[in-house]
Amino acid sequence: MQNKQKIVVLLKGYPRLSETFIAQELLGLEKAGLSLELVAMRRPTDKKRHPVHDEIVAPVRYLPEYLHEEPLRVMKALWRVRRLPGFTRAFEQFRKDLPRDFSRNRFRRFGQAAVLMAEWPEDAGWLHAHFIHTPASVALYASLIGGLGWSVSAHAKDIWTSADWDLAEKLALADWAVTCTRAGYEQLDRLSGTRHNVHLSYHGLDLDRFPAFEGKRSGRDGADPADPVRLFSVGRAVKKKGYDVLLKALAALPADLHWRFTHIGGGDELTRLKALAESLKIADRIVWKGSMDQREVLDHYRESDLFCLACRITADGDRDGLPNVLVEAASQGLMAVSTTVSGISELFADGDNALLVASEDVAALSAALEKAMRNPALRHGLGAAAESRVRRDFDYRNSIRDLMRLFATRPAAAKEQTADR
């Protein structure tokens, strides 16, 4: 049987501005010699692209986002894969899952899996999913239908908002999983039972895209109203980012401390946050930039004095892992004030290379911001220490090496039932 080396990478949406770490990884795997084909469950909604997206050569296909939008395609796929040896097992798994998650989404995932396998490229022999929630559901059913080996990268929300039974069954059926924070690793390793097939690998940065900033950091201390301290944040305006807490902390700063805050990112909460800034009487000190590409964001890292992100755990358990923007800011020697949520403490230590406070603590966050704003020497020192840590331990090539070792364990070719369709 012909050796099938291509890897199909299943993504929730592609391309996405907020998922540069995935695009960076895809490009790194291509540069390391892997042949990829990308399959996304959603079409792009962002109006901009990062430069890295244009460097990836892998073709992209899109599954039906909603089955009723492409009924003929779905029916043809089900008809085509129904005779595959693994279809019965996949359907039994679907029937087992359905009472535990009786939703349109569950039906959608099975239909998408059928389309994925019916349109499977002849030269591909492995399936890798990004995110262990819905993409991994599609990957699980597809792997059973086609008799394929598969693996999954888990990140943040997908871990913490999924039911334990769902994660445990996926880990039982996947060949291996990888995740990007120790907190996520410990959660998944616990659920993997005796298999212990979960691996920890930090994403890191392509440091060629984030070369060291050779300029001089400012000595702004907030005393001059004509030259205020420049605060900066990048992130989607969603609840887990804690921007409402940050705005309240900014409003609590002393009147004699002069500052300006710039935010980059889209998100559903923007309207509410702008209204909150108005009610707190700080709207005239804030610039909402909206979405920007990576090159534009880099300029802001270099022009700013302090990076701020007030990550939290939401009511449904959603949280960040280690936000890539914190790693990016650190790569430019830009000091961060943030929280101790999830993987943030795996990069930063309070007082050593950042200032960290408990999430939801407006008073503590405001005090940390004031301390950093009034003391440029502190900012410079902690920012330099953060940069040193990133350049030593968070080069994305380390993660690519980890993944290449894991992909090297996959069978050299697809199993027999995928050979003739």
NUMAR-6108 format. One record per residue (C-alpha): residue in three letters; x, y, z. Coordinates in steps of 0.001 Angstrom, whole numbers, padded with zeros to 6 digits, always signed. Layout:
# residues N
ALAXYZ;...
This chain:
# residues 421
MET+000000+000000+000000;GLN+001217+003484-000830;ASN+002818+005446+001989;LYS+000445+008252+003005;GLN+002381+011000+004728;LYS+000084+014031+004446;ILE-001601+015197+007660;VAL-005086+016687+007586;VAL-005410+019419+010220;LEU-008966+020067+011376;LEU-009649+023601+012611;LYS-012719+025262+014071;GLY-012282+028357+011909;TYR-009517+029544+009614;PRO-007908+031991+009338;ARG-008506+033798+012620;LEU-006678+036888+013876;SER-006948+035697+017470;GLU-005253+032363+016704;THR-001844+033403+015430;PHE-000300+030644+017557;ILE-002057+028059+015364;ALA-000998+029702+012106;GLN+002559+029998+013401;GLU+002536+026296+014266;LEU+001187+025299+010861;LEU+003907+027267+009099;GLY+006539+025798+011410;LEU+005396+022246+010654;GLU+005542+022955+006925;LYS+009046+024352+007263;ALA+010011+021207+009202;GLY+008956+019119+006214;LEU+005379+018018+006863;SER+002769+018080+004120;LEU-000519+019482+005437;GLU-004055+019989+004247;LEU-006308+022277+006293;VAL-010001+021612+006848;ALA-012034+024220+008726;MET-015496+023932+010246;ARG-016185+027647+009786;ARG-015306+030201+007152;PRO-013345+033305+008193;THR-015174+036283+009647;ASP-012180+038569+010316;LYS-011641+041300+007743;LYS-007855+041214+008125;ARG-005177+038518+007923;HIS-001791+038215+009540;PRO+001241+037930+007236;VAL+001847+034385+008495;HIS-001432+033236+006935;ASP-000144+034141+003473;GLU+003046+032139+003999;ILE+001271+028846+004681;VAL+001084+026797+001470;ALA-001361+024101+002602;PRO-004703+024160+000766;VAL-007830+024922+002807;ARG-011223+023259+002513;TYR-014387+024083+004446;LEU-016898+021640+005868;PRO-020593+022576+005913;GLU-020907+024899+008904;TYR-024591+023997+009154;LEU-025829+020759+007614;HIS-029025+022300+006257;GLU-026978+024740+004174;GLU-025473+021933+002087;PRO-027924+019015+002430;LEU-026955+017326-000843;ARG-023271+017332+000069;VAL-024039+015823+003470;MET-026380+013138+002090;LYS-023857+012131-000585;ALA-021169+011868+002100;LEU-023283+009676+004377;TRP-024193+007439+001432;ARG-020534+007115+000454;VAL-019114+006285+003897;ARG-021954+004059+005117;ARG-020214+000897+003809;LEU-016854+001627+005389;PRO-015986-000949+008080;GLY-015769+001732+010759;PHE-019117+003416+010079;THR-021083+001150+012412;ARG-018664+001761+015284;ALA-018752+005509+014675;PHE-022551+005507+014631;GLU-022617+003505+017873;GLN-020327+006108+019460;PHE-022647+008866+018213;ARG-025674+007075+019720;LYS-023788+006748+022999;ASP-022953+010469+023015;LEU-026378+011710+021996;PRO-028257+011211+025315;ARG-025453+013033+027120;ASP-025476+015910+024639;PHE-028805+015956+022834;SER-028290+018986+020631;ARG-028212+020094+017019;ASN-024448+020445+017430;ARG-024074+016725+018118;PHE-025869+015841+014865;ARG-023822+018474+013063;ARG-020524+016967+014212;PHE-021445+013535+012914;GLY-022523+014976+009563;GLN-019320+016994+009299;ALA-017295+013861+010085;ALA-019027+012020+007252;VAL-018197+014834+004829;LEU-014598+014917+006050;MET-014132+011200+005374;ALA-016069+011161+002096;GLU-013768+013901+000795;TRP-010603+012580+002420;PRO-007475+013265+000299;GLU-005971+010090-001122;ASP-002445+010977-000016;ALA-003323+011668+003646;GLY-002865+009189+006461;TRP-003363+011103+009724;LEU-005886+013486+011272;HIS-004929+016193+013778;ALA-007545+018443+015400;HIS-006995+021818+017009;PHE-009200+022161+020107;ILE-010537+019223+022082;HIS-014176+020320+022105;THR-016124+020446+018809;PRO-013242+019861+016340;ALA-012169+016796+018322;SER-015759+015504+018245;VAL-015663+015625+014456;ALA-012179+014074+014449;LEU-013251+011238+016741;TYR-016205+010236+014558;ALA-014131+010630+011379;SER-011300+008503+012765;LEU-013730+005721+013635;ILE-015428+005887+010231;GLY-012152+005785+008340;GLY-010013+003708+010672;LEU-007575+006603+010984;GLY-005048+007458+013620;TRP-005677+010878+015100;SER-004347+013367+017607;VAL-005478+016636+019145;SER-004079+019936+020410;ALA-006027+021236+023413;HIS-005765+024856+024464;ALA-007939+026670+027029;LYS-011683+027157+026666;ASP-011999+023771+024998;ILE-010555+022087+028104;TRP-012327+024025+030802;THR-015827+024188+029335;SER-016015+020519+028267;ALA-017563+017792+030396;ASP-015169+015322+032003;TRP-016846+012369+030253;ASP-016335+014036+026879;LEU-012647+014737+027467;ALA-011993+011301+028943;GLU-013532+009461+025993;LYS-011637+011535+023454;LEU-008370+010907+025277;ALA-009196+007192+025386;LEU-009651+007092+021603;ALA-006989+009578+020437;ASP-003458+008357+019836;TRP-002098+011359+021720;ALA-002920+014881+022842;VAL-000809+017956+023420;THR-001606+021081+025404;CYS+000099+024379+026077;THR-000080+025024+029845;ARG+000744+022916+032879;ALA-002697+023617+034329;GLY-004323+022202+031201;TYR-001883+019294+031118;GLU-002675+018276+034689;GLN-006421+018400+034004;LEU-006156+016262+030868;ASP-003593+013855+032297;ARG-005974+013182+035197;LEU-008736+012358+032717;SER-006518+010181+030525;GLY-006576+007396+033113;THR-003806+004857+032708;ARG-002955+005915+029151;HIS-001079+009103+030099;ASN-001033+010088+026439;VAL-001087+013855+027080;HIS+002004+015986+026448;LEU+002903+019527+027548;SER+004399+021894+024983;TYR+004315+025688+025222;HIS+003502+027463+021958;GLY+006176+030135+022176;LEU+006825+032786+019539;ASP+008494+033014+016186;LEU+011137+035369+017534;ASP+012186+036315+014000;ARG+008851+038145+013778;PHE+009435+039690+017200;PRO+013078+040810+017148;ALA+014421+042561+020201;PHE+013371+046193+020492;GLU+016517+048293+020130;GLY+014864+051578+021063;LYS+014818+053221+024461;ARG+011880+052818+026816;SER+010410+056072+028054;GLY+010766+057532+031532;ARG+007090+058543+031750;ASP+005813+058464+035300;GLY+002360+059941+034934;ALA+003293+063330+036364;ASP+003077+065260+033075;PRO-000471+065662+031703;ALA+001037+066482+028306;ASP+002957+063178+028214;PRO+000845+060539+029970;VAL+001887+056939+030622;ARG+000853+054784+027679;LEU-001065+051672+028696;PHE-001799+048975+026142;SER-003759+045747+025773;VAL-004534+043294+022990;GLY-007379+040835+023256;ARG-010885+040015+022177;ALA-013520+041903+024127;VAL-014953+038823+025826;LYS-015703+038213+029488;LYS-012715+036002+030262;LYS-010317+038835+029371;GLY-011585+040891+032332;TYR-011667+044241+030565;ASP-014497+045465+032790;VAL-012263+044852+035819;LEU-009402+046675+034106;LEU-011577+049698+033336;LYS-012720+049888+036958;ALA-009102+049647+038111;LEU-008129+052478+035780;ALA-011002+054608+037056;ALA-009751+054076+040618;LEU-006295+055521+039891;PRO-005399+058813+041626;ALA-006410+061986+039823;ASP-002797+063221+039679;LEU-001690+060182+037654;HIS-001940+060869+033922;TRP-002412+057971+031502;ARG-003834+056881+028152;PHE-005099+053380+027399;THR-005164+051778+023933;HIS-007037+048558+023198;ILE-006650+046398+020081;GLY-009180+043696+019291;GLY-012744+043016+018304;GLY-015361+041166+020312;ASP-018974+041105+021416;GLU-018330+043068+024608;LEU-016921+046195+022954;THR-020176+048146+023045;ARG-020731+047336+026701;LEU-017134+048205+027590;LYS-017332+051555+025831;ALA-020523+052324+027762;LEU-018800+051326+031004;ALA-015880+053647+030231;GLU-018366+056482+029711;SER-020084+055781+033027;LEU-016706+055663+034793;LYS-015805+059019+033197;ILE-012589+057696+031642;ALA-013737+057367+028015;ASP-011697+060401+026917;ARG-008498+058590+027986;ILE-009187+055431+025954;VAL-008640+054583+022285;TRP-010418+051509+020895;LYS-008484+050468+017790;GLY-010439+047374+016755;SER-008714+044484+014981;MET-005181+044947+013661;ASP-002609+042660+012084;GLN+000547+041450+013765;ARG+002839+044088+012254;GLU+000635+046902+013536;VAL+000416+045313+016973;LEU+004216+045079+017157;ASP+004491+048836+016719;HIS+002175+049371+019690;TYR+004212+047050+021908;ARG+007228+049219+021191;GLU+005483+052564+021684;SER+003752+051656+024944;ASP+004926+051766+028562;LEU+002867+049033+030200;PHE+000819+046030+029053;CYS-002407+045221+030925;LEU-004605+042123+030898;ALA-007027+041198+033707;CYS-007830+037580+032804;ARG-010499+035785+034821;ILE-012385+032493+035071;THR-015973+032952+033922;ALA-019083+031348+035389;ASP-019008+028506+032840;GLY-015347+027736+033584;ASP-013926+029447+030504;ARG-010465+030938+030912;ASP-007303+031695+029000;GLY-004337+029376+028962;LEU-001244+031525+028520;PRO-002364+034386+026258;ASN+000057+034738+023374;VAL-000137+038522+023628;LEU+001570+038398+027018;VAL+004445+036454+025457;GLU+004579+038929+022571;ALA+004666+041933+024916;ALA+007422+040330+026977;SER+009461+039688+023825;GLN+009649+043475+023393;GLY+010687+044147+026980;LEU+007234+045579+027735;MET+006311+044936+031347;ALA+002899+043389+032088;VAL+000388+043803+034869;SER-001919+040802+034837;THR-003575+038135+036983;THR-002606+034718+038316;VAL-005190+032848+036220;SER-004204+029551+034596;GLY-000907+029520+032662;ILE+000012+033175+033221;SER+001996+032206+036322;GLU+003929+029714+034207;LEU+005630+032607+032412;PHE+005512+035368+035017;ALA+006394+035561+038681;ASP+005057+038513+040635;GLY+007806+041000+041372;ASP+010389+039114+039303;ASN+009304+039789+035716;ALA+005749+041204+036043;LEU+003190+042335+038573;LEU+000402+039798+039121;VAL-002745+040067+041224;ALA-005726+037830+041914;SER-008469+038059+039299;GLU-011534+040205+040068;ASP-009586+042298+042614;VAL-010089+045837+041334;ALA-008230+047478+044214;ALA-005167+045228+043883;LEU-005074+045671+040122;SER-005324+049441+040450;ALA-002514+049471+043018;ALA-000276+047362+040748;LEU-000970+049644+037806;GLU-000151+052731+039878;LYS+003070+051178+041162;ALA+004263+050388+037637;MET+003134+053703+036171;ARG+004926+055829+038748;ASN+008145+053828+038574;PRO+009690+053609+035064;ALA+012821+051932+036438;LEU+010663+049098+037789;ARG+008964+048740+034412;HIS+012276+048595+032602;GLY+013733+046020+034981;LEU+010762+043679+035051;GLY+010250+044045+031305;ALA+013888+043101+030635;ALA+013564+040060+032902;ALA+010389+038979+031093;GLU+012087+039331+027714;SER+015026+037244+028872;ARG+012669+034457+029972;VAL+010756+034482+026681;ARG+013873+034429+024519;ARG+015290+031578+026570;ASP+012221+029355+027037;PHE+009461+030404+024625;ASP+010926+030019+021143;TYR+008212+028323+019070;ARG+010796+026058+017460;ASN+010847+024087+020718;SER+007147+023332+020263;ILE+007655+022386+016616;ARG+010345+019901+017671;ASP+007951+018430+020249;LEU+005225+018031+017649;MET+007562+016548+015054;ARG+008591+013882+017582;LEU+004929+013099+018251;PHE+003962+012993+014571;ALA+006913+010676+013949;THR+005133+008042+016073;ARG+002165+007849+013683;PRO+001807+004821+011400;ALA+003557+005267+008076;ALA+000343+004758+006153;ALA-003393+004880+006631;LYS-005165+001715+007715;GLU-006656-000609+005125;GLN-010218+000682+005319;THR-009123+004135+004080;ALA-007260+002761+001075;ASP-010180+002121-001240;ARG-013200+004401-001135;
